[in-house]
């Protein structure tokens, strides 16, 4: 993967609304390599960040409805924090555990809005699929034909699954670059999701290959009792950051995080 040009020279370096460039499918492998390299710069801190991340997700799962809503809304905030951690490492600065919560200090409101849009669209996808399947079942029941009901249910379930899958892919592609664009480019949340969707489909080959590779890596990471995920999550954060730099170029105005609190004197 070639190094991205400087902000002044990059042809897509409009601060808030950069335009994506096209890259070859081979770049997906380079993004994963870059993610692994960023992990190796500070593996201990990254694994602590992963443990905190997973612990928060598990705890929230025990809170009905509210916990799931907080998870969906807070997910882009935590992703943005890990992106900021990658950005710090890329600039030769140390990674800190509190980078995970860096999104709360930089554009927290816009990142939360990305999460709100994520939750609403995911809910809409599930609702539409449910209506299709439920509508087919009700129609078959009213017609009183059991054979027709069974056939209708199978057809509706297949169509609902395909429709849900398409909407889910659209949602994932809209989210991929959203957090980096918000936190590194100060892009409004809805614009960031639209730009992310465009960038992913403009580079369909690269993201198709990346999706297959990530799917395989997830299964590999799950083999040692899931502990491999503690490594995979930081690697994917670095992969996201590397793909952002490759497709959109470096941020024109690097984000400024408040410095870590100094220890109290004895």
C-alpha positions in Angstrom: 0.0 0.0 0.0 1.5 3.3 -1.0 1.8 6.0 1.6 -1.0 8.6 1.4 0.1 12.1 0.3 0.2 15.0 2.7 -3.0 16.8 3.3 -2.0 19.7 1.1 -1.1 17.5 -1.8 -3.9 14.9 -1.5 -6.5 15.6 -4.2 -9.3 14.6 -1.8 -8.3 16.6 1.3 -11.3 18.7 1.8 -11.4 18.9 5.6 -15.0 17.9 6.3 -16.1 16.3 3.0 -13.2 14.4 1.5 -14.0 12.3 -1.6 -12.9 8.6 -1.6 -10.3 7.3 -4.0 -10.4 4.0 -5.7 -7.9 1.3 -4.6 -7.3 -2.2 -5.8 -8.6 -5.3 -3.9 -5.0 -6.1 -2.9 -5.0 -3.1 -0.6 -7.2 -5.1 1.8 -4.3 -7.3 2.7 -2.1 -4.2 3.3 -4.7 -2.8 5.6 -4.7 -5.9 7.7 -0.9 -5.9 7.8 -1.0 -2.3 8.9 -3.5 -3.2 11.7 -1.2 -5.9 12.9 1.8 -3.5 12.9 -0.2 -1.0 15.0 -1.1 -3.7 17.4 2.6 -4.7 17.8 3.5 -1.2 18.7 1.7 -1.5 22.1 0.2 -5.0 22.5 -0.2 -4.9 26.3 -2.2 -1.7 26.3 -4.3 -2.9 23.3 -5.2 -6.1 25.1 -6.3 -4.1 28.2 -8.4 -2.0 26.0 -10.0 -5.1 24.5 -10.7 -6.5 28.0 -12.5 -3.3 29.0 -14.4 -3.2 25.7 -15.6 -6.8 26.1 -16.5 -6.3 29.8 -18.6 -3.3 29.0 -20.5 -5.2 26.3 -21.1 -8.1 28.5 -22.3 -6.0 31.4 -24.7 -4.0 29.1 -26.2 -7.2 27.8 -27.6 -7.9 31.3 -29.6 -4.7 31.1 -32.8 -5.4 29.1 -33.5 -3.0 26.2 -31.6 -0.1 27.7 -28.3 -2.0 27.7 -28.7 -2.9 24.0 -29.6 0.7 23.1 -26.5 2.0 25.0 -24.4 -0.6 23.2 -25.6 0.4 19.7 -25.3 4.1 20.4 -22.0 3.9 22.2 -20.3 1.5 19.7 -19.2 4.3 17.3 -17.9 6.3 20.3 -15.6 3.4 21.3 -14.6 2.7 17.8 -13.6 6.4 17.4 -11.6 6.1 20.6 -9.6 3.1 19.2 -9.1 5.0 15.9 -7.7 7.9 18.0 -5.4 5.4 19.6 -4.2 4.2 16.2 -3.7 7.9 15.1 -1.6 8.5 18.2 0.6 5.5 17.5 1.0 6.5 13.8 2.3 9.8 15.0 4.8 8.2 17.3 2.8 9.0 20.5 2.1 6.4 23.2 -1.2 4.5 23.3 -3.2 5.0 26.5 -6.0 2.9 27.9 -8.2 6.1 28.1 -8.0 6.3 24.3 -10.9 3.9 24.3 -13.0 6.7 25.7 -11.4 9.4 23.5 -14.6 9.7 21.5 -16.3 11.1 24.6 -13.9 14.0 24.4 -14.0 14.6 20.7 -17.3 15.0 18.9 -19.2 12.8 21.3 -22.6 14.1 20.2 -22.0 13.4 16.5 -20.6 10.0 17.3 -23.7 9.2 19.4 -25.9 10.3 16.5 -24.1 7.8 14.3 -25.1 5.2 16.9 -28.7 6.4 16.9 -28.9 6.1 13.1 -27.3 2.6 13.4 -29.9 1.6 15.9 -32.8 3.0 13.9 -31.8 1.4 10.6 -31.0 -2.0 12.2 -34.4 -1.9 13.9 -36.1 -1.0 10.6 -34.3 -3.9 8.8 -35.5 -6.3 11.5 -39.1 -4.9 11.4 -39.4 -5.0 7.6 -38.2 -8.7 7.6 -40.6 -9.5 10.4 -43.5 -7.9 8.6 -42.8 -9.8 5.4 -42.7 -13.2 7.1 -45.6 -12.4 9.4 -47.7 -11.1 6.5 -47.1 -14.2 4.4 -48.1 -16.4 7.4 -51.3 -14.4 8.0 -52.2 -14.5 4.3 -51.7 -18.3 4.1 -53.8 -18.8 7.3 -56.7 -16.7 6.0 -56.7 -18.6 2.8 -56.9 -21.8 4.8 -54.5 -23.7 2.6 -51.8 -25.5 4.8 -49.7 -26.4 1.8 -49.9 -22.9 0.5 -49.1 -21.6 4.0 -45.9 -23.7 4.2 -44.8 -22.7 0.7 -45.6 -19.1 1.4 -43.7 -19.1 4.7 -40.6 -20.6 3.1 -40.7 -18.1 0.2 -41.3 -15.2 2.6 -38.6 -16.3 5.0 -36.1 -16.5 2.1 -37.1 -13.1 0.8 -37.0 -11.6 4.3 -33.6 -13.1 4.9 -32.2 -11.7 1.6 -33.8 -8.3 2.2 -32.4 -8.2 5.8 -29.0 -9.3 4.6 -28.9 -6.5 2.0 -30.0 -3.9 4.5 -27.4 -5.2 6.9 -24.6 -5.0 4.4 -25.7 -1.4 3.5 -25.6 -0.6 7.3 -22.2 -2.0 7.9 -20.7 -0.2 4.9 -22.3 3.0 6.1 -20.7 2.6 9.5 -17.2 1.5 8.4 -15.7 4.9 7.8 -18.3 6.9 9.8 -16.5 7.1 13.1 -13.1 8.0 11.6 -14.7 10.7 9.4 -16.5 12.2 12.4 -13.5 12.2 14.7 -10.7 12.9 12.3 -12.5 15.1 9.8 -15.3 16.8 11.8 -17.8 15.4 9.3 -21.5 15.6 10.3 -22.8 12.1 11.2 -25.3 11.6 8.4 -22.8 12.9 5.8 -20.1 10.6 7.3 -22.4 7.6 6.8 -23.2 8.5 3.2 -19.6 9.1 2.4 -18.7 5.7 4.0 -21.3 3.9 2.0 -20.0 5.6 -1.2 -16.4 4.8 -0.4 -17.1 1.1 0.3 -19.1 0.6 -2.9 -16.6 2.6 -5.0 -14.0 0.0 -3.7 -16.3 -3.0 -3.7 -13.6 -5.4 -4.6 -11.3 -4.3 -1.8 -14.0 -4.5 0.8 -15.4 -7.8 -0.5 -11.9 -9.3 0.0 -11.5 -7.6 3.4 -14.9 -9.0 4.5 -14.0 -12.6 3.6 -10.6 -12.2 5.4 -12.2 -10.8 8.5 -14.8 -13.6 8.5 -12.0 -16.2 8.4 -10.0 -14.3 11.1 -13.0 -14.2 13.4 -13.4 -18.0 13.3 -9.7 -18.4 13.9 -9.8 -16.0 16.8 -12.7 -17.9 18.4 -10.8 -21.2 18.5 -8.7 -20.6 21.6 -11.8 -20.1 23.8 -12.4 -16.7 22.2 -9.2 -15.2 23.6 -8.0 -14.5 20.1 -10.6 -11.7 19.9 -8.5 -9.7 22.4 -5.9 -9.5 19.6 -8.3 -9.3 16.7 -10.3 -6.3 17.9 -7.2 -4.0 18.0 -6.0 -5.4 14.7 -9.4 -4.5 13.1 -9.2 -1.1 14.7 -5.8 -0.6 13.0 -7.2 -2.1 9.8 -10.0 0.5 9.9 -7.5 3.3 10.4 -5.3 2.1 7.6 -8.1 1.8 5.2 -9.4 5.3 6.1 -5.9 6.8 5.4 -5.7 4.9 2.1 -9.1 5.8 0.8 -9.6 9.3 2.3 -6.1 10.5 3.0 -4.7 11.9 6.3 -6.9 14.3 8.3 -6.3 17.9 7.2 -6.5 19.0 10.9 -5.4 16.3 13.3 -7.7 15.9 16.3 -6.5 17.2 19.6 -7.3 15.0 22.6 -6.9 16.5 26.1 -3.6 15.2 27.7 -3.7 12.5 30.2 -4.2 13.7 33.8 -1.0 14.2 35.6 -0.5 12.2 38.8 -1.2 13.9 42.1 2.0 14.9 44.0 2.7 12.9 47.1 
